[in-house]
């Protein structure tokens, strides 16, 4: 009996308003919320400039450092259309597909009035993920003209053009330009950024740190092929050009967060 621990029975969760994904008694000196809308675009464009495949994967990513048991309410802009329920009309709405909410979202409330309300977990989590299958035009358009100066000398003229508004800017742009595996001593000149030949990738990698909207940059690459390879070279198609980049504060879908309200019984202010 001397070693007996006194275990206090906890009331059921329904009584305490507790939830399985969040512990009680969390305390922070500074209450903060971070919310990002992140969209990844996968595009495949053929040599004629036609978009063959287009897919946008999106996520509302949150990081919460909030005390107590906060109630959060999130509002998105009017362009978002979660389901086509006769509300589409002719406005430029965005219809989301494959919507998945974190378990903290009150689905019944969402089904009723499209309000996203929840008690968030502590730390980082995806509040919502979605997919858009609408056609998207390439945000950075790249075209390559191949000029053969002799049987063994070839030149690529590459144009890269940003097709988004001037107020936005793409960062960490990488353009991968495939070269024949036996290309000899490529020489490269770029109007912006740096370009280097990466033999193990059999490609030129053109890096542009900042690519503002409505701009066009050029690259010229000259290289030789062994005379035997040039004679045997089949007139096949060039492998696809790959483009990777990020555009901060920009969504393809036009989705925007209108408001995020945080209500907690102690009445603290949460900093955005």
Secondary structure, 3 states (H helix, E strand, C coil): CCCCCCCCCCCCHHHHCCECCECCCCCCCCCEEEEEEEEEEEEEECCCCCEEEEEEEEEEEEEEECCCCCEEEEEECCCEECCCCCCCCCCCCEECEEEEECCCECHHHHHHHCCEEECCCCEEEEEEEEEECCCCCCCEEEEEEEEECCCCEEEEEEEEEECCCCCCEEEEEEEEEECCCCCEEEEEEECCCEEEEEHHHCEEEEEEEEEECCCEEEEEEEEECCHHHHHHCCCCCCCCCEEEEEECCCCCCCCCEEEEEEECCCCCCCEC
